[in-house]
Amino acid sequence: MEIYLDNSATTKVCREAADAMMDMLTNNYGNPSSIHKKGTEASRALENARSALSDALSCSKEEVYFTPGGTAGNNTAIFGAAALNKRRGNRIITTSIEHPSVNEAMKRLESQGFEIIRLKTDINGAFSPQELINAVNSNTILISIMAVNNEIGTINPVNSIKTAVKRTNCPALIHVDAVQAFGKVPLNPEKAGIDLMTASAHKIHGPKGVGALYVRKGVKLPPYIVGGGQEKGLVSGTEGMPAIIGFGAAVKALPDLNREYSEIKKIRDYFISEVTKIGGVHINSSHDSLPYIINMSVLGIPSQTMVNALSEQGIYVSAGSACKRGHRSEVLTAIGLDPKRIDSAIRISLSRYTSKSDMDQVVKAVNSIVMRIRR
């Protein structure tokens, strides 16, 4: 028996994506920059994949750029926005619980003299919209806030960020890291007034090593990665065609998002109702968080001990963000969680392949581990 519940770290590649990738590897293997027939065929496939992303984001395909992944997309957006607007101000606003690809970029910009405002969050990982409004001034050049937190599933009101910008008429660009949201909740960056949005393939049953960056028409970011001028000069380097085509196929294979969200929520709610019957189990994700992500603590049992014990039974979860392996969670620390709960926290992340019976097995396994260790 194997039950994979570490989908926030990465997902199993769906059959549609795998088949599309194999065709690109063995048949349509040309370089899309080449002008011969093989290159033209690859270029056509590249644009078809771009159209799949633009359809999913309700934007024009000219606003979609492929990147080597979510981290590259976030870095391109943040460093590009800072460079573009550096003569107009130096304040950048983010939150205290961003993904490392955003947080580390902010630290670098801070060392270069930019003023970084990190909005504090409550125990549920939510920031105060009023504090955001108060933080925005005429010198604000960038606001970067994730759509969904990767450790506890907090859903941020990114649609309301534009309001804060309009109040001061500042030059701020709005960047949203939507890596954990894309393919799970409907996203429309243009309607929300978002200028830059990042997505990643391997969170939606596509391959690793490819992401996408939405750049609103009219925003001319200076490139962070330079070279041969691919992706209209924003992200140079020969396009990873098998991965890109796999990304497009995974997007096309996405189920109806609202229906799938409802089904996952039912499974999440059922699991929580059962697992909290075990003594010492606490749920760290809020009730209105993204149902695909469940952060929970089993008091008295260290995170890694629980992860290893579940792994021995063929159940795969994580002790937090896969990008911060071996470190105490900065997210759980930032929201003010008790250290005992932080040190015993695990993240269970679901996918469309997760069933109610899978979660029954997890409850049984957690209960048996608790009884054995606490004996």
N, C-alpha and C positions, 0 to 999 in steps of 0.2 A: 504494500500500500504506500502510495506517495500522495501527499496533499501539499500543493505549493501555495503558500500564502505570504509570499514576499514580493508581491506584484508592484509595490511602490519602488522597489529597487530595480526590478526588470520583469518583463513578462515573457511568457512562451510565445514564440513566433507563430502566427496563425498560418494555416495551410495556404491561404491565398497569397500571403506575402512570400512564403518560402518558394512557391511555384514561380512567382513572378521574378524573384531573385535568381533562381536557377536558370531561367530563360536568358536573363541578362548576362549571366556568367558564361553561358555556353553558346548562345546564338547571337544575341544583340549586344556584342561586347565592344563596339566601337567607342572612340572618344567623341563626345558630343561637340567638341570644338573642331574636329576634322571636317573637311568640306566634301569628302567623298561619300558614296552611298552609305557605307557602314556608319560613318559619323552622323550623317543626316538622320538615319534610323534611330540612333541613340539620342540625338537631339530631340526628335519627335517624342520619344518615350519620356525624356526629361520634362518636356512641357506638359505632357499628359499627367505626370505625377504632380507637377506644380498646380495644374487645374484642380486635381483632387483636393489639395490643401486649400486652395482659394475657395472652392465650393464649401468646404467644411467651415471656413471662417467668414463666409459671406463677403468676400473681398475680391478685388481683381487679381489675376494671377501675376501681374506686374508688381504687386506688393508683397509677394512671397519669395523669400530667398532661402535656399538650402544651406545648412551649416553642418559642421562635423558632429553636432550634438547639442544638447541643451546648454551645457556649460559654455561652449563656443558662441552660441546664440546670445546668452546673457552677457558675456564679456563684450561681444560685438556691439550690443545695444547700449550697454552702460558706458564703456569707454568712448564709443562713438558719439553718444549724446553729450558727454562731458566735454569732449574736444570741440564739438559743433557749437556749444553754447558758452564756452569758457570766457568769452569776452563780454557776456551779458550778465554774469553773476557767478557765484561759487557755492550756493547752497544746494545740497542734494538730500532728499528725504526718502527714507526707507523704514523698515521695521526691525525690531530686535530679533526676529525669528526667521530671517530669510535663509534660503539655501546657501551653502558655502560658495557656490559660483557667483552669487550676488554679494554676500557678506565679505568675501576676500577681495573682490573688486572694489568694494567701498573702502576697505582698509588701505588699499593702494592709492586710491584717489585722495583719501584723507592725508596720507603721507606726502602728497603732492600739493597740499594746501587747500583742498576743497573742504568745505564745512559739511560734515555728514550728520544729519539729524535722524536718530533712530527712535521711532515711535515705540513706546513701551506697550505691552499687551497685558490683558487680564489673564486669569487662570485658564480661560478657554482659548487663549491665543488670539483674542480679538483686540484690535486697536480702537481707540476712540476717534470717530470721524471729526469730532470737534477739535481734538488735539491736532489732527492733520490740518484742518483749516487754520488753526492758530499758528502752525509751523510754517505755512506757506507765506513767503513775502516776495517782494519785487526782485530779489536776488536768486530766487529758486529757479534752477535750470533743469532739474530732473527729479521725478518721483518714481521710485521703483518699488512696487509692492506685489508680492506673489498672489495668485488667484486662490490657490489651495496650499496649505502647509503640508509638506511632505512627511512629517512625523506624526502630527495629531489630527490632520484633516480639516483644520479650520478653513472655512470659506470666507474670504475677504470681500467686502463690498466694492470691488474695483470699478463698478459702473458709476460710483459716486465720486471718484477722484477728480474727474473733470470739473465738478462743481467748485472744489477748493481752488483750482487753478483760475477759473473764471472770476472768482471773487477779487483776486488781486491783479488780474491781467498780466501775470508774470510769464516769462518765456519758457516755462517748464515743459519738457516732453514727459509723457507718461509711459512708463515701461511696466509691463506685467509679465512675470514669469508664470506661464500657464502650463508648465510641464506636467503637473499632477492633475490639472483640470481638463486639458484637451482630450477629447474622446470620451469624457465622462459627463460633462455639462455643456450645454450650448454656449458658444462664444461668438460674439460679433463685435470685434474691436472698433470698427468704424462707428457703429451705433452707440458704443460706450464712450467714445471720445478718446480711445487709447491710440497712442502713436506707434508703440513698439510692443510686440508680443512674441514670446518664445514658446515653442513646442518641441517635443521629442518623440521619435518613433518607438523606442523600445519600452515605452510606458503603455502603448496601445496595441501590443502584439505585433509590432514591427521589429526590424533589426536594430542592433546597437550601432553607434557610430554615425548617426544622421539625425539632424533636427531641422527645424524651420524657424525663420524669423520673419514676422510680419512687420513691414515698415510702411507706415501710412504714406500715401502718395504726396509728394511735396517735401518730405523730410529727406534731406541729403546727408546721410551719415558718412563721415570720413571712415575709410576701412581700418579695421583693427588688424586684419590679416591681409598682407599685400603679396603680390606675385603676378601671375599671368592674367589677372582681370576677369576671372570667371564670376558668375553671378553678378553681372553688371558692375564688376569691380569691387563689390562689397566684401565678398568672401572668396579670395583667390585660392587656387588649387584645383586640380582636375576633379571633377565631380565624382563622388563614390556611387557610380550608377546602380550597381546591384542593391545597395542599401537604400538609395533614393526611390528606386522603383518599388522596393519592398515597403517603404513608407507609404507611398501612394496607394499600393494595394491594401495595406492595413487600414488606411483611412476609408477606402471604398467598402471594406468589409465590416466597418463599425455598425453595430445594431442601432435601432432607434434609441437615442440617448435618454429620453424621458422615461420610456418603458423600462429600459435596462436599469436606470437609476432607482426606479420604484421597486424592482425585483431585488436589487442588491440591498436596498434599505430594509426590506422585509427579512432578508437573511441576517443582516447586521443586528437588527433589533431582536430577532429570535436568539441569536448567539449571546448577546449581552444579557438577556433575561435568564439564560441558562447558566452562563459562566459565573455570573455574580452570585449564584447560590453557593459557590465554593468560598469558604472562609478566607478572608484576606485579599480577595480580588477587588481591585479598584479600576474603574474605567477613566482614563485620562483625556479621552476625546469627548467633546461636548455632544449633546444629543442632536444638534443641528449641524454637525460637521459632515464632511463628505463621507457617505456610508462605506466607501471602498476602503477607508483607513480606520483601523481600531487600535488605539494605543491603550494598553492596560498594564497594570502592575499586579504582581502576586507577591505580597509583602513577605519578606524573609527569604525569598529565593532570588539570588542575583540574576540579572538579565541573561548573562552568558550561560549560566547553569541551566536556565529554563530553555534557552534556544538550543543548547546541545542535547538536553534530555528529549525535547520534542523531535529534534533531528534524528535521534536514534530510533524513533518510532515512525520515521518517514514523513514528518510534518515540518515544513520549512517556513519559519518566520524570521524576524530580525530583532536585533536589540536597539534599533533606531535607524537613522539614516545610514545607508551603505557607504556614503561619502565621508563619514566620520567614524569609521570603524575603530574601536578600542578607546574612544574618548567618551566621557560623560556628556550626555546630550545637552547642547547649548540651548536648544529649544525648550526642553523641559525645565532647565535652569532659569531661563529668561521669563517663563510664565509663572515662576515662583512655586513650583511643585516641591513638596517635601523631599529632602534628599533620599529618604528610605524608599519613596515611590520611584524616584528617578533611577536609583540603582537596581530596581527590580522591574523596570519597564520593558515591555516588548511591543513590537509593532506587528500587527496582523493586517495584511492588505489583500483585499479580495479582487477578483476579476470576473468577467462574464462566464468563466468556466467553473466558478465556485458554486457548490451546491449546499443545500441545507444539511444533507447527510455528512458532507465534509466537516461542517462546523460541529455536528454532533460528535464526530470523532475527536475533534480538537478539545471539546469540553471533557470528554472521557479521559483523554491523555493528560490534560492539565490536572484533573482531579487525582489521577493515579500518581502523577509526579509529586503533587503536594502531599499526598498521604505517605508516600515513600520517604520524602526528604524531611518532613516534619515529625515522622514517627519517633 
